[in-house]
Amino acid sequence: MRTISLTLSILLLIGSGCKKDNSNAILAEAVIRDAGSPASDGCGWLIEIGDTTYSPAHLDENYQINNQEISIEYEPTGEKYGCGYPTLRYYDVIKIKRIKVK
């Protein structure tokens, strides 16, 4: 009886220590766009999902290909990215969780 209680206690501790995925991740089909170098008043790499364009918090160099179609899992960060001159544009920033080339 004591062995069963000990085993159940250990399983409970292990189970409660597992990370739960309570994220607000969104799945979408998207296109990567090169909006010009920020050093030359461009906006850098952007992610276009439908009619909305986002700025990724980080886009790995392997995916920095203009017009590349991708499947993406992302989360909004609540931040805005301002870029471009002479017309300043603002994009919502997203955190890429997973990305796959189509």
C-alpha positions as CSV (number, residue, x, y, z in Angstrom):
1,M,0.0,0.0,0.0
2,R,2.8,2.4,0.9
3,T,4.5,1.6,-2.4
4,I,1.4,2.6,-4.4
5,S,1.1,5.9,-2.5
6,L,4.7,6.7,-3.1
7,T,4.4,5.8,-6.8
8,L,1.3,8.0,-7.2
9,S,3.0,10.9,-5.4
10,I,6.0,10.7,-7.7
11,L,3.8,10.6,-10.8
12,L,1.8,13.6,-9.5
13,L,5.0,15.6,-9.0
14,I,6.3,14.7,-12.4
15,G,3.0,15.5,-14.1
16,S,2.7,18.9,-12.4
17,G,6.2,19.8,-13.4
18,C,5.5,19.4,-17.1
19,K,5.2,22.6,-19.1
20,K,1.7,23.2,-20.4
21,D,1.2,25.0,-23.7
22,N,-1.2,27.8,-22.8
23,S,0.0,29.9,-25.7
24,N,-2.0,32.1,-28.0
25,A,-0.3,30.6,-31.1
26,I,-2.0,31.2,-34.4
27,L,-1.4,29.0,-37.5
28,A,-1.4,30.6,-40.9
29,E,-0.2,30.5,-44.5
30,A,2.1,33.5,-45.2
31,V,4.6,35.1,-47.5
32,I,8.0,36.5,-46.6
33,R,8.6,40.0,-48.0
34,D,11.9,41.9,-48.2
35,A,10.9,45.6,-47.6
36,G,14.4,46.9,-48.0
37,S,17.3,47.4,-45.5
38,P,16.4,49.4,-42.4
39,A,19.8,51.1,-42.8
40,S,18.5,52.5,-46.1
41,D,15.1,53.6,-44.7
42,G,13.5,50.3,-45.5
43,C,11.5,48.0,-43.1
44,G,13.5,44.8,-43.3
45,W,11.9,41.4,-43.5
46,L,8.1,41.3,-43.1
47,I,5.6,38.5,-43.0
48,E,2.4,39.0,-45.0
49,I,-0.6,37.0,-43.9
50,G,-3.7,37.7,-46.0
51,D,-4.1,41.4,-46.2
52,T,-2.1,42.1,-43.1
53,T,1.7,42.6,-42.8
54,Y,3.6,41.9,-39.6
55,S,7.2,42.4,-38.5
56,P,8.8,39.3,-37.0
57,A,10.7,39.8,-33.8
58,H,13.3,37.5,-35.3
59,L,13.5,35.8,-38.7
60,D,16.2,33.2,-39.1
61,E,18.6,33.9,-42.0
62,N,17.6,30.6,-43.6
63,Y,14.1,32.0,-44.3
64,Q,15.2,35.5,-45.5
65,I,14.0,34.8,-49.1
66,N,11.8,37.4,-50.8
67,N,8.3,36.0,-51.8
68,Q,8.9,32.7,-50.0
69,E,5.6,31.0,-49.2
70,I,5.5,29.5,-45.7
71,S,3.3,27.9,-43.1
72,I,3.8,29.7,-39.8
73,E,2.8,29.4,-36.1
74,Y,3.1,32.7,-34.4
75,E,2.1,34.8,-31.4
76,P,1.3,38.5,-31.3
77,T,3.6,40.4,-29.0
78,G,1.5,43.5,-28.5
79,E,4.5,45.6,-29.8
80,K,4.6,47.8,-32.8
81,Y,7.6,48.3,-35.2
82,G,7.9,51.7,-36.9
83,C,10.0,52.0,-40.1
84,G,10.5,53.7,-43.4
85,Y,11.3,57.1,-44.5
86,P,9.9,59.6,-45.6
87,T,6.6,57.8,-44.7
88,L,6.7,56.1,-41.4
89,R,4.8,52.8,-41.3
90,Y,3.9,50.7,-38.2
91,Y,3.6,46.9,-38.1
92,D,2.5,44.6,-35.3
93,V,5.4,42.5,-34.1
94,I,4.9,38.7,-34.0
95,K,7.0,36.0,-32.4
96,I,7.6,33.1,-34.7
97,K,7.1,29.8,-32.9
98,R,7.4,27.5,-35.9
99,I,8.0,28.1,-39.6
100,K,8.0,25.7,-42.6
101,V,8.7,26.4,-46.2
102,K,5.9,25.3,-48.5
